[in-house]
Amino acid sequence: MHFFSDNATPICPQVMAAIAGADHADHGYDGDAWSARLDGAFSDLFETPVKAQWIATGTAANSIALACLCPPYGGVICHEEAHIVVDECGAPGFYTHGASLMALPGVGAKLLPDIVKARLKAIRPDVHQVPARAISITNATEYGMVYTPDEVAALGEIAKVHGLGFHMDGARFANAVAHLGCAPADVTWRAGINILSFGCVKNGGMVGEALLFFGPEREARAAEAARWRKRAGHLFSKGRYLAAQILAMVEDGLWLDNARAANGAAQALADAAAGRLMHPVEANELFVWLTPAEAATLRAQGFDFYDWGEGAARLVTNWSQDAQSVAPLAAAIRALGHHDA
């Protein structure tokens, strides 16, 4: 049983069927009937006018979003363990032509308002220092924790007061909303988010994410992002295949059904790993204390996962699992016995 990553999972059947359904002649690039439906589908989902674009990868989505919010001389306030800092090989700097990432600490990879305010206060208003121009957060975070609507709104208010753009990396946005049980609008544009990278691949898609633009500047920013997408080589000639996948996810609630399944599987493992958890389990990732010997014991039973530093491991569940399907791993973790801190 594989718990490496939700990137490694199969494509869910509905998405595969949508790809097949789009397999006939139509206009190229984003001029097809499927791409034309994205704005309406996401406007309905988020209860507000939305400009939506398909983007090939999450890295490109995050980086193009930041390029629309931050000039080359500006800075993006983010967590020091954010994906844009640790796992995107400098792509945000590449796309923004040099913008700085202002990385800050925070438990569970969450930004805290007081720390953000302190960082902003320390920036002198002269040409010698990099001015902050945007805030970027990840929901669910890199440690599987979820920002509530109030937590996002607190950062959104800081962004508003200081005239900053506000971006959310939503690679696991579906898992966050499934955990919160709130309307997608409550944790995005109503809380101040300007641009959302809406993840699909980790949630059962094959390729393609959605970049969503909210608010009065949505048209201008989306037009700018379209130029970045082409310049970066991410304007697919047959974009309908990406759009069809995204529509299959959002039009009938599949995105939430898949996320609920993954979250439920994670909670079943969390129950078994009580006393071993490094962080609360709020989405579909678990970070657990495991000695090398314990990790070897689990791997010998056929369970695959990544080590996460010394004496720890990361387990990731996915859309194709549920509490019953992960029961063998839950039993194996229980059998390890008590963890000595």
C-alpha positions in Angstrom: 0.0 0.0 0.0 1.4 3.3 -1.1 1.3 6.4 1.1 4.1 8.4 -0.6 2.1 11.2 -2.1 -1.3 12.1 -3.5 0.6 13.0 -6.7 1.3 9.3 -7.3 -2.3 8.1 -7.3 -4.5 6.9 -10.2 -6.8 9.2 -12.1 -10.4 9.0 -10.8 -12.8 7.4 -13.3 -15.0 10.5 -13.7 -12.0 12.6 -14.8 -10.8 9.9 -17.2 -14.3 9.8 -18.7 -14.3 13.6 -19.0 -11.0 13.4 -21.0 -12.6 10.8 -23.3 -15.7 13.0 -23.6 -13.5 15.9 -24.9 -11.8 13.8 -27.5 -13.2 15.3 -30.6 -12.4 18.4 -32.7 -12.9 21.8 -31.2 -11.0 25.1 -31.2 -7.4 25.1 -30.0 -5.7 26.6 -27.0 -8.4 28.0 -24.6 -11.0 28.8 -27.3 -12.9 25.5 -26.9 -16.3 24.9 -25.3 -14.9 23.4 -22.1 -12.5 26.3 -21.4 -15.4 28.7 -22.0 -17.4 27.1 -19.2 -14.7 27.6 -16.5 -15.6 31.1 -15.5 -19.3 30.2 -15.0 -18.6 26.9 -13.1 -16.2 28.6 -10.7 -18.5 31.7 -10.3 -21.3 29.4 -9.3 -19.0 27.5 -6.9 -17.6 30.6 -5.2 -20.8 32.7 -5.3 -19.2 35.6 -7.1 -17.9 36.5 -10.5 -14.6 34.6 -11.1 -12.1 34.6 -13.9 -10.7 31.1 -14.3 -7.8 29.6 -16.3 -6.4 26.2 -16.6 -2.7 25.9 -15.8 -0.5 22.9 -16.5 1.1 22.6 -13.0 0.8 23.9 -9.4 4.2 25.4 -9.6 3.2 27.5 -12.6 -0.1 28.4 -11.1 1.6 29.7 -7.9 4.3 31.5 -9.8 2.1 33.2 -12.3 -0.2 34.3 -9.5 2.7 35.9 -7.7 3.9 37.5 -10.9 0.5 39.2 -11.2 0.7 40.5 -7.7 4.4 41.4 -7.1 6.9 43.4 -9.2 10.5 42.3 -9.6 11.7 44.7 -6.9 9.0 43.6 -4.4 8.6 40.9 -1.8 6.2 38.1 -1.0 5.5 37.4 2.7 5.1 33.6 3.1 6.0 30.8 5.5 9.6 29.5 5.6 8.4 26.0 4.8 5.9 27.0 2.1 6.0 25.1 -1.1 7.0 28.2 -3.0 10.1 28.5 -0.8 11.2 24.9 -0.4 9.9 22.9 -3.3 9.6 25.0 -6.5 13.3 25.4 -7.4 13.2 29.2 -7.5 10.2 29.3 -9.9 8.5 32.3 -8.2 11.7 34.4 -8.6 12.0 33.2 -12.2 8.4 34.2 -13.1 8.4 37.5 -11.2 11.9 38.3 -12.7 13.4 38.5 -9.3 10.9 39.2 -6.5 12.0 38.2 -3.0 10.4 35.6 -0.8 10.1 37.0 2.8 10.0 33.7 4.7 8.6 33.7 8.2 8.3 31.0 10.9 5.0 29.6 12.3 3.8 26.4 13.9 2.4 23.9 11.4 3.5 26.1 8.4 0.9 28.7 9.3 1.6 32.4 9.1 0.6 34.3 12.2 -0.8 37.9 11.9 1.5 39.3 14.6 4.6 38.0 13.0 3.5 39.3 9.6 2.8 42.8 11.2 6.2 42.8 12.8 7.9 42.0 9.5 6.1 44.7 7.7 6.9 47.2 10.5 10.6 46.4 10.1 10.7 47.4 6.4 11.9 51.0 5.9 9.9 53.1 3.4 12.9 53.9 1.3 14.5 52.6 -1.9 17.2 50.6 -0.1 14.9 47.8 1.1 12.6 45.4 -0.6 9.0 46.5 -0.1 6.4 43.8 0.6 3.8 43.6 -2.2 2.0 40.3 -1.5 1.2 37.6 1.1 1.0 34.0 0.1 -0.4 31.2 2.3 -1.0 27.5 1.7 -4.4 25.9 2.6 -4.1 23.1 3.7 -0.6 23.9 4.8 2.6 21.9 4.1 2.0 20.1 7.4 -1.7 19.3 6.7 -3.1 22.0 8.9 -6.0 24.2 7.8 -6.5 27.9 8.0 -10.1 28.8 9.1 -12.0 31.6 7.5 -11.2 33.8 10.5 -7.5 33.1 10.2 -7.5 33.9 6.5 -9.5 37.0 7.2 -7.0 38.3 9.8 -4.3 38.1 7.2 -6.6 39.5 4.6 -7.1 42.6 6.7 -3.4 43.1 7.0 -3.1 42.8 3.2 -5.9 45.3 2.8 -4.4 47.9 5.2 -1.0 47.6 3.6 -2.1 47.4 0.0 -0.8 43.9 -0.5 -2.0 41.3 -2.9 -3.2 38.1 -1.2 -2.6 34.6 -2.8 -3.6 31.2 -1.6 -1.8 28.0 -2.7 -4.7 25.6 -2.8 -2.9 22.4 -3.9 -5.0 20.7 -1.2 -7.8 23.3 -1.1 -10.4 20.6 -1.4 -9.1 18.8 1.7 -9.2 22.1 3.6 -12.8 22.9 2.6 -13.9 19.3 3.4 -12.4 19.7 6.9 -13.9 23.1 7.5 -17.3 22.3 6.1 -17.6 26.0 5.0 -18.5 27.6 1.7 -15.4 27.9 -0.5 -16.1 31.6 -0.6 -15.8 31.9 3.1 -12.1 30.9 3.1 -11.1 32.8 -0.1 -12.5 36.0 -1.5 -14.7 36.9 1.5 -11.6 36.6 3.6 -9.6 38.8 1.2 -8.0 36.3 -1.2 -7.3 37.9 -4.6 -5.9 34.8 -6.5 -6.4 31.1 -5.6 -4.4 28.2 -7.1 -7.1 25.6 -7.1 -5.6 22.1 -7.0 -6.9 19.2 -9.0 -4.1 16.7 -9.6 -3.6 15.7 -6.0 -7.4 15.2 -5.8 -7.7 12.7 -8.6 -6.9 14.7 -11.8 -4.3 13.7 -14.4 -2.8 17.1 -15.3 -3.9 20.7 -14.9 -4.9 23.0 -12.1 -7.1 26.1 -12.0 -6.0 29.7 -11.4 -8.9 31.7 -10.0 -9.1 35.6 -9.9 -11.5 37.4 -7.5 -12.5 41.0 -7.0 -12.6 44.1 -9.1 -9.1 43.5 -10.6 -9.9 40.0 -11.7 -10.2 40.8 -15.4 -6.9 42.7 -15.6 -5.0 40.1 -13.6 -6.5 37.3 -15.6 -5.4 39.0 -18.8 -1.9 39.4 -17.4 -1.8 35.8 -16.3 -2.8 34.7 -19.8 0.3 36.4 -21.1 2.5 34.8 -18.5 1.0 31.4 -19.3 1.9 31.8 -23.0 5.3 33.3 -22.3 6.1 30.4 -19.9 5.2 27.7 -22.4 2.1 26.6 -20.5 -0.6 27.4 -23.1 -1.6 23.9 -24.2 -2.6 23.6 -27.9 -5.5 21.3 -26.8 -6.5 22.9 -23.6 -9.9 21.4 -23.7 -8.5 18.2 -22.1 -7.4 20.2 -19.1 -10.6 22.2 -18.9 -12.7 19.0 -19.1 -10.9 17.5 -16.1 -11.4 20.6 -14.0 -15.1 20.8 -14.9 -15.6 17.1 -14.0 -14.2 18.0 -10.6 -16.2 21.0 -9.8 -19.6 20.9 -11.6 -21.0 17.9 -9.7 -19.1 18.1 -6.4 -16.5 15.4 -7.2 -13.8 17.7 -5.8 -15.3 17.5 -2.3 -16.3 13.8 -2.5 -12.7 12.9 -3.3 -11.3 15.1 -0.6 -13.7 13.8 2.1 -12.6 10.2 1.2 -8.9 11.2 1.6 -9.5 13.1 4.8 -11.5 10.2 6.2 -8.7 7.8 5.5 -6.2 10.1 7.2 -8.4 10.4 10.3 -8.6 6.6 10.6 -4.8 6.5 10.5 -4.6 9.4 13.0 -6.7 7.5 15.5 -4.3 4.6 15.2 -1.3 6.9 15.6 -2.4 8.7 18.7 0.7 9.7 20.7 2.8 9.7 17.5 1.4 12.7 15.7 3.7 15.7 15.1 0.8 17.9 14.0 -3.0 17.8 14.2 -4.4 15.9 11.3 -6.9 18.2 9.5 -6.5 17.2 5.9 -4.9 14.1 4.2 -1.4 14.3 5.5 0.0 12.7 8.7 3.4 13.4 10.2 4.3 10.8 12.7 7.1 9.8 15.0 8.6 6.5 13.9 12.0 5.1 14.8 14.1 3.6 12.0 13.3 0.2 13.3 9.5 0.9 13.4 9.6 2.3 9.9 11.4 -0.8 8.7 8.8 -3.0 10.3 6.0 -1.2 8.5 7.8 -1.3 5.2 8.4 -5.0 5.6 4.6 -5.4 5.7 4.3 -3.6 2.4 3.5 -0.1 3.4 5.5 2.6 1.5 6.0 6.2 2.7 8.6 8.9 3.0 10.9 9.5 5.9 10.6 13.0 7.3 13.8 13.8 9.0 15.3 11.7 11.8 12.8 9.5 13.6 9.7 10.7 11.7 7.7 9.9 8.6 5.0 11.4 6.3 1.9 9.5 5.3 -0.4 10.8 2.6 -3.8 9.4 1.9 -5.8 10.0 -1.3 -9.2 10.1 -3.1 -9.1 6.3 -3.8 -8.9 5.4 -0.1 -11.2 5.4 2.9 -11.1 4.3 6.5 -11.8 0.7 5.5 -9.1 0.5 2.9 -6.4 1.9 5.2 -7.4 -0.4 8.1 -4.3 -2.7 7.5 -1.9 0.2 8.0 -3.9 1.5 11.0 -3.6 -2.0 12.6 0.1 -2.2 11.9 0.7 1.2 13.5 -1.3 0.2 16.6 0.8 -3.0 16.8 3.9 -0.9 17.1 2.8 0.0 20.6 3.4 3.1 22.6 5.8 5.7 21.3 8.4 7.0 23.7 8.8 10.8 23.2 
